[in-house]
Amino acid sequence: MAASYTVSKDDKTYTIKLKDGITWHDGRPFSADDVIFTVNAVQNPEYNSPLRNSWQGVKAESPDPHTVVLTLKTPYNAFAENLAMLGILPEHIWSKVAPKNFPLADFNLKPVGTGPYRFSKLQKNALGTIIAVNLTANQTYFASPPFIQNLTFKFYLSEEEAVSAFNRKEADGLFLQTAQNKNQLRGLQNSSVFSLPSLRVYALFFNTNDPILKDGNARKAINYAVNKEELLNKLLNGEGKIAAGPIPPGAPGSSPNIIGYEFDTQKARQILEKAGWTRNEFGIYAKKLNKKDKEATPLKFTVIATKSMQLAATLIRDNLKNIGIDIDLKIVSISDLQQNYLKTKNYGAILIGESYTASIDPYVFWHGVSAKDSGLNLSLYDNKKVNKILEDARQITDPIKRAQKLEEFQKLVLADAPAAFLYSPNYLYVVKNTVKNISFVNLAIPSNRFAKISDWHIQTERIWK
């Protein structure tokens, strides 16, 4: 929606000129006021936005309806991308909704945007679960209106159910997060399969405040006990790479010098025994966590995972059981994961993936400030040296120097082992060949697969020349 933008010499001021003629789906004009309102809402703690940390200290102004001026306190190398990722809210609608009522507003279920498709219909089952969303082409889209007139997004409780729906020809496209499900798809000879490197890293994130897992030696032993090659082969069928640390393989900050933790069960046992853990009568390592303890506490904790991650969680559980670590595996729904675990941080460990954008900014995942409230620091990790490196890296515009900082960050995190980093899967997107003119070079985030959906088509016709 930007016609152009300029950056000041000190890299602190961004001046954005907006395109003319953009309207919201309800016909109201899009303007700088919408951008200002959105930025202010993100910054307002009453809205509890997960983006708040990335936007603190940014001053937003609009000298005229088609110009936005954003001023930063310090340079931030990924700010342009950060801005591009910000979904703008229509000020004329959302300004009437109190912050506390945002999650309950009807506009969440009947969204008004500016894109190539507009909301048409929401389908729910008897239990109130959303099963589909219908969209229609926006004929007033400021770029070119899309060729495909109607879209239906269908939602399933698990990836396995989505695969079954694809096999029943209920869907023309399917995004896979687990490569083993690709083998369950039928009719691939009539489909295009896009396999592209992702910027995702899956890991077992430890709650470093947990009485057991705050022991760094226990966390290191777990790292050595997990067989990443097995995970890569059984889960991804080669459609991905092993992740040595928190930064995706091949991204700035990754390096051949960073090996991470290799699979070594003997070393895992040695670390535990040197740290005072001994096997009890059940073969599980245990020790007294405090001098006042009368009995030894077994090395046992709960791992939270969704159904799509169940195979990975089971393989990890078996790896750890093999060396004497007991795991209580808890499989939950995505909504349960979000509401009862990600928000509350009520877990021993959680098995999940983190997605980066092209700028690779680990601040939101690993800075100590992100361990608070609704932050994304899943390990509740807080290391002053790491915090300083992440703060400095955000201000470095030289890509080589920034990569060096991120490499230093990776080494410090690996030394503390707040997580067991596992793998970086490819994005797998399967589309029936009836849908034409789809092409991808890479995908920074999954939703980018729809970036050029206006150019897709399912019909052709003969034209006289």
Secondary structure, DSSP 8 states (H G I E B T S, - for coil): -EEEEEE-TTS-EEEEEE-TT-B-TTS-B--HHHHHHHHHHHH-GGG--TTHHHHTT-EEEEEETTEEEEE-SS--TTHHHHHHT-----HHHHTTS-GGGGGG-GGGTS----SSEEEEEEEE-TTS-EEEEEEEE-TT-SS---S--EEEEE--SSHHHHHHHHHTT--SEEEES-GGGGGG-S-GGGEEEEEE--SEEEEEEE-TTSTTTT-HHHHHHHHHH--HHHHIIIIITTSEEE--SSS-TTSTT--TT-------HHHHHHHHHHTT-EE-TTS-EEE-SSTT-SS-EESEEEEEEEGGGHHHHHHHHHHHHHHT-EEEEEEE-HHHHIIIIITT--SSEEEEEEE--TT--THHHHSGGGGSTT-S-TT----HHHHHHHHHHHH---HHHHHHHHHHHHHHHHHH-SEEEEEEE-EEEEEETTSBS---S--SSGGGGGTTGGG-BS-------
